[in-house]
Amino acid sequence: AASRLQSLLDEKRELQRQEEAAYAFELSEVERFMGLIRNKIESRWRIPPKSRGLSVTLRLSLLPTGELLSVSIIQSSGNSAFDRSAEHAANSVSVYPVPDDNGIFEGNFRRFSIRFSPIID
């Protein structure tokens, strides 16, 4: 009975280890693809002058192919030109990089928010 209990405990520990590894992998994939998406948008963004200190939060909806379904402003900077410039940059990307793993995509990239605060010298 004791060895059976030890075996069950070992199995439980192994399952926990596997779940933690899967969670860590998903987190790293989410961070990686969020960075790629941010870079895509920022590379197309023409930031208006006098935008220092502003930030805008966009909500993007994507298809599993990476195609953009919609983009909307969910938290304005208070400066409509700045907000529109970020929204336009997001709309100008034809295909976004998304993970191949459908579970990671559905859980994190089907619909998500991303905040932009440009660093301007």
N, CA, C and O atoms as a MOPAC input file, in Angstrom:
PM7 MOZYME 1SCF
protein

 N      0.83100 1    -1.19800 1     0.00000 1
 C      0.00000 1     0.00000 1     0.00000 1
 C      0.87000 1     1.25400 1     0.00000 1
 O      0.55700 1     2.23700 1    -0.67300 1
 N      1.96400 1     1.21300 1     0.76000 1
 C      2.85300 1     2.37500 1     0.83000 1
 C      3.51200 1     2.64600 1    -0.51900 1
 O      3.66500 1     3.79900 1    -0.92300 1
 N      3.90300 1     1.57200 1    -1.21400 1
 C      4.55200 1     1.77800 1    -2.51600 1
 C      3.54500 1     2.28300 1    -3.54500 1
 O      3.90200 1     3.05400 1    -4.43600 1
 N      2.28600 1     1.85300 1    -3.42600 1
 C      1.24200 1     2.34000 1    -4.34400 1
 C      1.00500 1     3.83500 1    -4.10000 1
 O      0.86200 1     4.61000 1    -5.04600 1
 N      0.96600 1     4.23000 1    -2.82300 1
 C      0.79800 1     5.63500 1    -2.47500 1
 C      1.96900 1     6.46800 1    -3.00600 1
 O      1.77000 1     7.55000 1    -3.55900 1
 N      3.19100 1     5.95500 1    -2.83200 1
 C      4.38100 1     6.65300 1    -3.33400 1
 C      4.31500 1     6.79000 1    -4.85000 1
 O      4.67200 1     7.83200 1    -5.39900 1
 N      3.85900 1     5.74000 1    -5.52300 1
 C      3.73300 1     5.77100 1    -6.97800 1
 C      2.72700 1     6.84500 1    -7.41300 1
 O      2.97100 1     7.57200 1    -8.37500 1
 N      1.60100 1     6.94200 1    -6.70300 1
 C      0.60000 1     7.96400 1    -7.02800 1
 C      1.15300 1     9.37200 1    -6.78000 1
 O      0.90700 1    10.28600 1    -7.56700 1
 N      1.89400 1     9.54200 1    -5.69200 1
 C      2.51300 1    10.83400 1    -5.40200 1
 C      3.52500 1    11.21300 1    -6.47400 1
 O      3.58600 1    12.36600 1    -6.90000 1
 N      4.31900 1    10.23700 1    -6.90700 1
 C      5.29700 1    10.48600 1    -7.97000 1
 C      4.59700 1    10.89300 1    -9.26900 1
 O      5.04200 1    11.81000 1    -9.96000 1
 N      3.49700 1    10.20200 1    -9.59600 1
 C      2.73500 1    10.53800 1   -10.80600 1
 C      2.18300 1    11.95700 1   -10.71800 1
 O      2.23300 1    12.72100 1   -11.68200 1
 N      1.65300 1    12.29500 1    -9.53600 1
 C      1.09400 1    13.63900 1    -9.34400 1
 C      2.17800 1    14.69900 1    -9.50900 1
 O      1.95200 1    15.71600 1   -10.16500 1
 N      3.34900 1    14.47300 1    -8.92300 1
 C      4.45900 1    15.42700 1    -9.06000 1
 C      4.87200 1    15.58900 1   -10.52200 1
 O      5.13600 1    16.70000 1   -10.98200 1
 N      4.92600 1    14.47500 1   -11.24400 1
 C      5.31000 1    14.51600 1   -12.65600 1
 C      4.27400 1    15.30100 1   -13.46600 1
 O      4.63900 1    16.10100 1   -14.32800 1
 N      3.00400 1    15.08100 1   -13.19800 1
 C      1.95700 1    15.83200 1   -13.90000 1
 C      2.05900 1    17.32800 1   -13.59400 1
 O      1.90500 1    18.15600 1   -14.49200 1
 N      2.31600 1    17.67400 1   -12.34100 1
 C      2.49100 1    19.07600 1   -11.97700 1
 C      3.69200 1    19.67700 1   -12.70400 1
 O      3.62800 1    20.80500 1   -13.19300 1
 N      4.78400 1    18.91900 1   -12.77200 1
 C      5.97700 1    19.39900 1   -13.46900 1
 C      5.66000 1    19.64600 1   -14.94700 1
 O      6.07500 1    20.65400 1   -15.51900 1
 N      4.92100 1    18.71700 1   -15.55800 1
 C      4.55900 1    18.87800 1   -16.96900 1
 C      3.64100 1    20.08000 1   -17.18000 1
 O      3.79800 1    20.82400 1   -18.14800 1
 N      2.67500 1    20.26900 1   -16.26700 1
 C      1.77500 1    21.42300 1   -16.37600 1
 C      2.55100 1    22.73200 1   -16.23100 1
 O      2.29800 1    23.68900 1   -16.96300 1
 N      3.48900 1    22.77600 1   -15.29300 1
 C      4.30100 1    23.98000 1   -15.10100 1
 C      5.16100 1    24.25900 1   -16.32800 1
 O      5.32200 1    25.41200 1   -16.72700 1
 N      5.71000 1    23.21000 1   -16.92300 1
 C      6.52700 1    23.38500 1   -18.12600 1
 C      5.66900 1    23.89700 1   -19.28500 1
 O      6.09700 1    24.77500 1   -20.03400 1
 N      4.46200 1    23.35200 1   -19.43100 1
 C      3.56300 1    23.79300 1   -20.49800 1
 C      3.16100 1    25.25100 1   -20.28100 1
 O      3.09300 1    26.02500 1   -21.23600 1
 N      2.89600 1    25.62100 1   -19.04200 1
 C      2.52400 1    26.99600 1   -18.72200 1
 C      3.68100 1    27.94800 1   -19.02600 1
 O      3.47400 1    29.01600 1   -19.60200 1
 N      4.88500 1    27.56600 1   -18.64200 1
 C      6.06500 1    28.39600 1   -18.90400 1
 C      6.27800 1    28.55600 1   -20.40900 1
 O      6.61700 1    29.64200 1   -20.87800 1
 N      6.07700 1    27.47300 1   -21.16500 1
 C      6.22000 1    27.53700 1   -22.61300 1
 C      5.18900 1    28.49500 1   -23.19900 1
 O      5.51900 1    29.32400 1   -24.04600 1
 N      3.93300 1    28.38200 1   -22.74700 1
 C      2.88300 1    29.26000 1   -23.26400 1
 C      3.19900 1    30.72100 1   -22.95800 1
 O      3.04100 1    31.58400 1   -23.82200 1
 N      3.64400 1    31.00500 1   -21.73200 1
 C      4.01100 1    32.37800 1   -21.38200 1
 C      5.11100 1    32.90400 1   -22.28800 1
 O      5.03800 1    34.04300 1   -22.74900 1
 N      6.13000 1    32.09000 1   -22.55000 1
 C      7.23600 1    32.55500 1   -23.39000 1
 C      6.75600 1    32.77500 1   -24.83100 1
 O      7.20400 1    33.70700 1   -25.50000 1
 N      5.84400 1    31.91400 1   -25.30800 1
 C      5.30500 1    32.08900 1   -26.66400 1
 C      4.45500 1    33.35600 1   -26.74800 1
 O      4.53300 1    34.09100 1   -27.73200 1
 N      3.64800 1    33.61100 1   -25.72600 1
 C      2.81900 1    34.81600 1   -25.71300 1
 C      3.71700 1    36.05200 1   -25.73500 1
 O      3.48100 1    36.97600 1   -26.51300 1
 N      4.74200 1    36.07300 1   -24.88500 1
 C      5.67000 1    37.21100 1   -24.86100 1
 C      6.35300 1    37.38700 1   -26.20500 1
 O      6.48700 1    38.50600 1   -26.69900 1
 N      6.78500 1    36.28000 1   -26.79600 1
 C      7.49500 1    36.34400 1   -28.08300 1
 C      6.59300 1    36.92300 1   -29.17100 1
 O      7.00400 1    37.81900 1   -29.90900 1
 N      5.36300 1    36.41400 1   -29.27100 1
 C      4.47700 1    36.89100 1   -30.33200 1
 C      3.95500 1    38.29600 1   -30.06800 1
 O      3.73000 1    39.05400 1   -31.01100 1
 N      3.75700 1    38.65900 1   -28.79900 1
 C      3.37000 1    40.04800 1   -28.49400 1
 C      4.47700 1    40.99800 1   -28.94100 1
 O      4.19700 1    42.06900 1   -29.48000 1
 N      5.72000 1    40.61300 1   -28.72200 1
 C      6.84600 1    41.42700 1   -29.17100 1
 C      6.88900 1    41.55900 1   -30.68400 1
 O      7.14200 1    42.64200 1   -31.21000 1
 N      6.64200 1    40.45500 1   -31.38600 1
 C      6.63200 1    40.48100 1   -32.85200 1
 C      5.49600 1    41.36500 1   -33.37700 1
 O      5.67900 1    42.12800 1   -34.32500 1
 N      4.33300 1    41.25500 1   -32.75400 1
 C      3.17800 1    42.06200 1   -33.16000 1
 C      3.45900 1    43.54300 1   -32.90000 1
 O      3.19200 1    44.39200 1   -33.75100 1
 N      3.99800 1    43.84200 1   -31.72400 1
 C      4.33800 1    45.23100 1   -31.38900 1
 C      5.32700 1    45.79100 1   -32.41800 1
 O      5.15400 1    46.91400 1   -32.89300 1
 N      6.35500 1    45.01800 1   -32.76200 1
 C      7.35100 1    45.47800 1   -33.73900 1
 C      6.72700 1    45.73900 1   -35.09900 1
 O      7.07700 1    46.71300 1   -35.76500 1
 N      5.80000 1    44.87400 1   -35.52100 1
 C      5.12400 1    45.05300 1   -36.81600 1
 C      4.38300 1    46.38000 1   -36.84500 1
 O      4.48600 1    47.14200 1   -37.80600 1
 N      3.62900 1    46.64900 1   -35.76900 1
 C      2.85300 1    47.88800 1   -35.72100 1
 C      3.78400 1    49.09500 1   -35.64000 1
 O      3.61400 1    50.06300 1   -36.38100 1
 N      4.76000 1    49.04000 1   -34.74900 1
 C      5.65800 1    50.18900 1   -34.57700 1
 C      6.45400 1    50.50000 1   -35.83900 1
 O      6.77700 1    51.66000 1   -36.09400 1
 N      6.77600 1    49.47100 1   -36.63600 1
 C      7.53500 1    49.71000 1   -37.87400 1
 C      6.71800 1    50.48900 1   -38.90300 1
 O      7.28900 1    51.10000 1   -39.80600 1
 N      5.39900 1    50.47600 1   -38.77900 1
 C      4.52900 1    51.18600 1   -39.71500 1
 C      3.94500 1    52.46700 1   -39.12100 1
 O      3.19800 1    53.18200 1   -39.78800 1
 N      4.27900 1    52.74500 1   -37.89800 1
 C      3.65800 1    53.86800 1   -37.17800 1
 C      4.39600 1    55.16600 1   -37.42800 1
 O      5.59300 1    55.27200 1   -37.16300 1
 N      3.69000 1    56.13300 1   -37.93100 1
 C      4.22100 1    57.48300 1   -38.09500 1
 C      3.68800 1    58.30000 1   -36.91400 1
 O      2.56400 1    58.80000 1   -36.94700 1
 N      4.50200 1    58.42500 1   -35.88900 1
 C      4.08000 1    59.06300 1   -34.65100 1
 C      4.03800 1    60.58000 1   -34.85200 1
 O      5.02500 1    61.18300 1   -35.27200 1
 N      2.89500 1    61.18700 1   -34.55100 1
 C      2.79100 1    62.64400 1   -34.73100 1
 C      3.72900 1    63.39700 1   -33.78600 1
 O      4.09700 1    62.88400 1   -32.72900 1
 N      4.11100 1    64.60700 1   -34.17000 1
 C      4.93700 1    65.42100 1   -33.27500 1
 C      4.15700 1    65.73800 1   -31.99700 1
 O      2.93000 1    65.63900 1   -31.96200 1
 N      4.87100 1    66.11200 1   -30.97600 1
 C      4.27700 1    66.47100 1   -29.68200 1
 C      3.48300 1    65.31300 1   -29.08000 1
 O      2.40400 1    65.51300 1   -28.52300 1
 N      4.02600 1    64.10600 1   -29.19700 1
 C      3.36000 1    62.91900 1   -28.65200 1
 C      4.03100 1    62.41700 1   -27.38200 1
 O      3.65700 1    61.37100 1   -26.85200 1
 N      5.00200 1    63.14400 1   -26.90300 1
 C      5.73100 1    62.72300 1   -25.69700 1
 C      4.75900 1    62.49200 1   -24.53900 1
 O      3.89700 1    63.32500 1   -24.26100 1
 N      4.91200 1    61.35900 1   -23.87400 1
 C      4.11400 1    61.05500 1   -22.69300 1
 C      2.73300 1    60.47800 1   -22.97600 1
 O      2.00700 1    60.12900 1   -22.04500 1
 N      2.36200 1    60.37400 1   -24.24600 1
 C      1.04200 1    59.84100 1   -24.57600 1
 C      1.08000 1    58.31600 1   -24.65500 1
 O      2.12100 1    57.72400 1   -24.93900 1
 N     -0.06800 1    57.69100 1   -24.40200 1
 C     -0.19200 1    56.25100 1   -24.62300 1
 C     -1.62100 1    55.94200 1   -25.02500 1
 O     -2.56400 1    56.60600 1   -24.59600 1
 N     -1.76100 1    54.93100 1   -25.84800 1
 C     -3.06200 1    54.49600 1   -26.34600 1
 C     -3.10900 1    52.97300 1   -26.25000 1
 O     -2.10200 1    52.29500 1   -26.45500 1
 N     -4.29000 1    52.44800 1   -25.93700 1
 C     -4.46800 1    51.00000 1   -25.89800 1
 C     -5.41200 1    50.59700 1   -27.01900 1
 O     -6.52700 1    51.10400 1   -27.13900 1
 N     -4.92900 1    49.66600 1   -27.83600 1
 C     -5.71400 1    49.15000 1   -28.95700 1
 C     -6.19000 1    47.73300 1   -28.63700 1
 O     -5.52200 1    46.98500 1   -27.92300 1
 N     -7.35100 1    47.38100 1   -29.17500 1
 C     -7.81200 1    45.99800 1   -29.11900 1
 C     -7.79500 1    45.46400 1   -30.54500 1
 O     -8.39500 1    46.04500 1   -31.44900 1
 N     -7.09700 1    44.34900 1   -30.73000 1
 C     -7.02600 1    43.71300 1   -32.03700 1
 C     -7.76300 1    42.38300 1   -32.00200 1
 O     -7.72700 1    41.66200 1   -31.00500 1
 N     -8.42600 1    42.07300 1   -33.09500 1
 C     -9.04200 1    40.76200 1   -33.28600 1
 C     -8.40700 1    40.15700 1   -34.52800 1
 O     -8.39500 1    40.76600 1   -35.59800 1
 N     -7.87600 1    38.94200 1   -34.36700 1
 C     -7.15800 1    38.28200 1   -35.46100 1
 C     -7.79900 1    36.94400 1   -35.80800 1
 O     -8.47000 1    36.32200 1   -34.98500 1
 N     -7.57600 1    36.52300 1   -37.03700 1
 C     -7.92300 1    35.16900 1   -37.46900 1
 C     -6.72200 1    34.26500 1   -37.19800 1
 O     -5.60500 1    34.76100 1   -37.05100 1
 N     -6.92800 1    32.95900 1   -37.13000 1
 C     -5.79600 1    32.04100 1   -36.90800 1
 C     -4.69300 1    32.14500 1   -37.96900 1
 O     -3.56700 1    31.70400 1   -37.73700 1
 N     -5.01300 1    32.72400 1   -39.12400 1
 C     -4.02400 1    32.93200 1   -40.18000 1
 C     -3.16700 1    34.16800 1   -39.91600 1
 O     -2.18500 1    34.40600 1   -40.61900 1
 N     -3.54000 1    34.96200 1   -38.89600 1
 C     -2.83200 1    36.19900 1   -38.59400 1
 C     -3.46200 1    37.42100 1   -39.24000 1
 O     -3.02200 1    38.54800 1   -39.01100 1
 N     -4.50500 1    37.19700 1   -40.05500 1
 C     -5.17600 1    38.32100 1   -40.69800 1
 C     -5.95700 1    39.11900 1   -39.66100 1
 O     -6.54000 1    38.55900 1   -38.73300 1
 N     -5.95600 1    40.44900 1   -39.84000 1
 C     -6.63600 1    41.35800 1   -38.92400 1
 C     -8.13000 1    41.39000 1   -39.22700 1
 O     -8.53300 1    41.65800 1   -40.35900 1
 N     -8.94500 1    41.11700 1   -38.21700 1
 C    -10.39800 1    41.26400 1   -38.35800 1
 C    -10.81000 1    42.68300 1   -38.01000 1
 O    -11.58400 1    43.31200 1   -38.73100 1
 N    -10.28000 1    43.18700 1   -36.88300 1
 C    -10.64100 1    44.54300 1   -36.47800 1
 C     -9.60900 1    45.09500 1   -35.51300 1
 O     -8.87000 1    44.36100 1   -34.85600 1
 N     -9.59000 1    46.41500 1   -35.45700 1
 C     -8.77000 1    47.12700 1   -34.47000 1
 C     -9.62500 1    48.28000 1   -33.94900 1
 O    -10.31500 1    48.95600 1   -34.71200 1
 N     -9.56400 1    48.48500 1   -32.64900 1
 C    -10.30500 1    49.60100 1   -32.06700 1
 C     -9.49800 1    50.19700 1   -30.92500 1
 O     -8.63700 1    49.54000 1   -30.34000 1
 N     -9.78900 1    51.43900 1   -30.62400 1
 C     -9.13800 1    52.14100 1   -29.51800 1
 C     -9.98300 1    51.87900 1   -28.28100 1
 O    -11.16600 1    52.21700 1   -28.24400 1
 N     -9.36700 1    51.27200 1   -27.26400 1
 C    -10.14600 1    51.01900 1   -26.04700 1
 C     -9.74800 1    51.93800 1   -24.90200 1
 O    -10.48700 1    52.07200 1   -23.92700 1
 N     -8.58500 1    52.57200 1   -25.01500 1
 C     -8.21400 1    53.60900 1   -24.04400 1
 C     -7.46000 1    54.69300 1   -24.79700 1
 O     -6.31700 1    54.51100 1   -25.21600 1
 N     -8.12300 1    55.80600 1   -24.95200 1
 C     -7.56500 1    56.92000 1   -25.71200 1
 C     -6.44500 1    57.61000 1   -24.94100 1
 O     -6.38800 1    57.57600 1   -23.71100 1
 N     -5.56500 1    58.23200 1   -25.70400 1
 C     -4.50300 1    59.05300 1   -25.11400 1
 C     -5.03100 1    60.44100 1   -24.77900 1
 O     -4.40500 1    61.19300 1   -24.03200 1
 N     -6.18900 1    60.77300 1   -25.33800 1
 C     -6.71600 1    62.12700 1   -25.21200 1
 C     -6.33300 1    62.99900 1   -26.39700 1
 O     -6.78600 1    64.13700 1   -26.51400 1
 N     -5.49300 1    62.45400 1   -27.27800 1
 C     -5.04400 1    63.17300 1   -28.47300 1
 C     -5.50600 1    62.35700 1   -29.67700 1
 O     -4.95700 1    61.29300 1   -29.96000 1
 N     -6.52400 1    62.86600 1   -30.38700 1
 C     -7.12100 1    62.06500 1   -31.46400 1
 C     -6.14900 1    61.78700 1   -32.60900 1
 O     -6.22200 1    60.71700 1   -33.21400 1
 N     -5.25400 1    62.69900 1   -32.92200 1
 C     -4.28200 1    62.45900 1   -34.00100 1
 C     -3.34400 1    61.31600 1   -33.61900 1
 O     -3.02500 1    60.46000 1   -34.44400 1
 N     -2.91100 1    61.31200 1   -32.37300 1
 C     -2.03300 1    60.24400 1   -31.87900 1
 C     -2.76000 1    58.90500 1   -31.92400 1
 O     -2.21800 1    57.91200 1   -32.40900 1
 N     -3.99500 1    58.88400 1   -31.41200 1
 C     -4.77200 1    57.64300 1   -31.38800 1
 C     -4.99100 1    57.10300 1   -32.80400 1
 O     -4.79000 1    55.91800 1   -33.06800 1
 N     -5.40300 1    57.99000 1   -33.70500 1
 C     -5.65400 1    57.56400 1   -35.09500 1
 C     -4.38200 1    57.05200 1   -35.76000 1
 O     -4.43300 1    56.11700 1   -36.55900 1
 N     -3.24100 1    57.66000 1   -35.43800 1
 C     -1.97900 1    57.21600 1   -36.05900 1
 C     -1.64900 1    55.78700 1   -35.62000 1
 O     -1.17600 1    54.98800 1   -36.42800 1
 N     -1.89100 1    55.46100 1   -34.35600 1
 C     -1.63800 1    54.09500 1   -33.87500 1
 C     -2.62600 1    53.11900 1   -34.50600 1
 O     -2.24800 1    52.02600 1   -34.92700 1
 N     -3.88700 1    53.52200 1   -34.56800 1
 C     -4.91700 1    52.66600 1   -35.17000 1
 C     -4.61100 1    52.42000 1   -36.65100 1
 O     -4.75400 1    51.30200 1   -37.14600 1
 N     -4.19100 1    53.47400 1   -37.34600 1
 C     -3.83100 1    53.34200 1   -38.76800 1
 C     -2.64300 1    52.38000 1   -38.94000 1
 O     -2.63800 1    51.55000 1   -39.84900 1
 N     -1.64800 1    52.49800 1   -38.06800 1
 C     -0.48700 1    51.59900 1   -38.15400 1
 C     -0.92100 1    50.15100 1   -37.97800 1
 O     -0.45700 1    49.27600 1   -38.70900 1
 N     -1.80600 1    49.88300 1   -37.01700 1
 C     -2.28800 1    48.52200 1   -36.78600 1
 C     -3.07800 1    48.01200 1   -37.99200 1
 O     -2.96000 1    46.84700 1   -38.37100 1
 N     -3.88500 1    48.89200 1   -38.59100 1
 C     -4.67200 1    48.50700 1   -39.76800 1
 C     -3.80600 1    48.28000 1   -40.99800 1
 O     -4.21600 1    47.57600 1   -41.92100 1
 N     -2.61500 1    48.86500 1   -41.02300 1
 C     -1.76400 1    48.75300 1   -42.21300 1
 C     -1.00200 1    47.43200 1   -42.28400 1
 O     -0.37800 1    47.13300 1   -43.30300 1
 N     -1.04700 1    46.64400 1   -41.22000 1
 C     -0.38300 1    45.33200 1   -41.22300 1
 C     -1.35600 1    44.32700 1   -41.83600 1
 O     -2.45900 1    44.13400 1   -41.32300 1
 N     -0.94900 1    43.69000 1   -42.93200 1
 C     -1.87400 1    42.76900 1   -43.59800 1
 C     -1.95300 1    41.41600 1   -42.88600 1
 O     -3.03400 1    40.84200 1   -42.75500 1
 N     -0.80800 1    40.91300 1   -42.42900 1
 C     -0.80300 1    39.63200 1   -41.72400 1
 C      0.11100 1    39.75000 1   -40.50600 1
 O      1.27300 1    40.14500 1   -40.61000 1
 N     -0.44300 1    39.39900 1   -39.36300 1
 C      0.31100 1    39.43400 1   -38.10900 1
 C      0.94800 1    38.08400 1   -37.82900 1
 O      0.40700 1    37.04700 1   -38.21200 1
 N      2.10100 1    38.09200 1   -37.15900 1
 C      2.70200 1    36.81900 1   -36.74500 1
 C      1.88600 1    36.26000 1   -35.57600 1
 O      1.65000 1    36.95500 1   -34.58800 1
 N      1.45900 1    35.00600 1   -35.69500 1
 C      0.70500 1    34.34600 1   -34.62900 1
 C      1.26900 1    32.94400 1   -34.42000 1
 O      1.84100 1    32.35500 1   -35.33700 1
 N      1.10500 1    32.41300 1   -33.21000 1
 C      1.62700 1    31.06600 1   -32.95100 1
 C      0.85600 1    29.99900 1   -33.72600 1
 O     -0.33800 1    30.14500 1   -33.98900 1
 N      1.55600 1    28.92600 1   -34.08500 1
 C      0.92000 1    27.79300 1   -34.76200 1
 C      0.01700 1    27.02000 1   -33.81300 1
 O     -0.96700 1    26.41500 1   -34.23900 1
 N      0.34900 1    27.04100 1   -32.53600 1
 C     -0.42500 1    26.30900 1   -31.53400 1
 C     -1.79700 1    26.96600 1   -31.37800 1
 O     -1.89700 1    28.09700 1   -30.90200 1
 N     -2.85200 1    26.25300 1   -31.78100 1
 C     -4.19200 1    26.82300 1   -31.76800 1
 C     -4.66100 1    27.19900 1   -30.36500 1
 O     -5.35700 1    28.19900 1   -30.19200 1
 N     -4.28700 1    26.40700 1   -29.36600 1
 C     -4.67700 1    26.71300 1   -27.98900 1
 C     -4.08400 1    28.02800 1   -27.53000 1
 O     -4.77500 1    28.83800 1   -26.91100 1
 N     -2.80600 1    28.25500 1   -27.82600 1
 C     -2.15400 1    29.51100 1   -27.45700 1
 C     -2.78600 1    30.66800 1   -28.23600 1
 O     -3.02400 1    31.74000 1   -27.67900 1
 N     -3.05800 1    30.44400 1   -29.53200 1
 C     -3.69000 1    31.49500 1   -30.33300 1
 C     -5.04800 1    31.87000 1   -29.75300 1
 O     -5.30700 1    33.04200 1   -29.47900 1
 N     -5.92200 1    30.86900 1   -29.56500 1
 C     -7.28300 1    31.13700 1   -29.09500 1
 C     -7.28700 1    31.80200 1   -27.71900 1
 O     -8.10400 1    32.68400 1   -27.45600 1
 N     -6.38300 1    31.38300 1   -26.85200 1
 C     -6.35800 1    31.92300 1   -25.50700 1
 C     -5.75500 1    33.31700 1   -25.38900 1
 O     -6.00900 1    34.02300 1   -24.41300 1
 N     -4.95200 1    33.72000 1   -26.38400 1
 C     -4.18900 1    34.96400 1   -26.23400 1
 C     -4.22500 1    35.92400 1   -27.41300 1
 O     -3.96200 1    37.11400 1   -27.23900 1
 N     -4.54500 1    35.43600 1   -28.61500 1
 C     -4.40400 1    36.29300 1   -29.79400 1
 C     -5.65100 1    36.42300 1   -30.64900 1
 O     -5.65600 1    37.19400 1   -31.60800 1
 N     -6.70100 1    35.69700 1   -30.33100 1
 C     -7.95300 1    35.85400 1   -31.08600 1
 C     -8.45200 1    37.29700 1   -30.89200 1
 O     -8.84500 1    37.96500 1   -31.84900 1
 N     -8.42600 1    37.75100 1   -29.65300 1
 C     -8.81500 1    39.12800 1   -29.31800 1
 C     -7.97400 1    39.54300 1   -28.12000 1
 O     -8.00600 1    38.89000 1   -27.07600 1
 N     -7.21900 1    40.62800 1   -28.26900 1
 C     -6.31500 1    41.04300 1   -27.20000 1
 C     -6.07700 1    42.54800 1   -27.25900 1
 O     -6.35400 1    43.20500 1   -28.26200 1
 N     -5.55800 1    43.06700 1   -26.16000 1
 C     -5.24600 1    44.49200 1   -26.06700 1
 C     -3.74100 1    44.68100 1   -26.02900 1
 O     -3.00100 1    43.84300 1   -25.51200 1
 N     -3.31100 1    45.78900 1   -26.58400 1
 C     -1.89200 1    46.12300 1   -26.59500 1
 C     -1.75900 1    47.64200 1   -26.42900 1
 O     -2.45800 1    48.41500 1   -27.08400 1
 N     -0.85800 1    48.04600 1   -25.54900 1
 C     -0.70100 1    49.47200 1   -25.22500 1
 C      0.57400 1    50.01300 1   -25.86800 1
 O      1.61400 1    49.35500 1   -25.89300 1
 N      0.45700 1    51.22700 1   -26.38300 1
 C      1.60100 1    51.87700 1   -27.00900 1
 C      1.89800 1    53.19700 1   -26.34200 1
 O      1.02200 1    54.04900 1   -26.19400 1
 N      3.14900 1    53.35800 1   -25.93800 1
 C      3.67800 1    54.59900 1   -25.38800 1
 C      5.01600 1    54.82800 1   -26.06200 1
 O      6.03300 1    54.31100 1   -25.60000 1
 N      5.03700 1    55.58600 1   -27.13600 1
 C      6.28800 1    55.73300 1   -27.88700 1
 C      7.36500 1    56.45700 1   -27.09400 1
 O      7.07900 1    57.34500 1   -26.29100 1
 N      8.57800 1    56.06700 1   -27.32800 1
 C      9.72000 1    56.75600 1   -26.74300 1
 C     10.22100 1    57.71700 1   -27.80200 1
 O     10.68200 1    57.31600 1   -28.87100 1
 N     10.12000 1    58.98200 1   -27.48000 1
 C     10.48300 1    60.03600 1   -28.44800 1
 C     11.60900 1    60.86100 1   -27.84300 1
 O     11.51500 1    61.33000 1   -26.70800 1
 N     12.65500 1    61.02700 1   -28.60600 1
 C     13.79600 1    61.84500 1   -28.13500 1
 C     13.47400 1    63.31300 1   -28.24600 1
 O     14.30400 1    64.15400 1   -27.90100 1

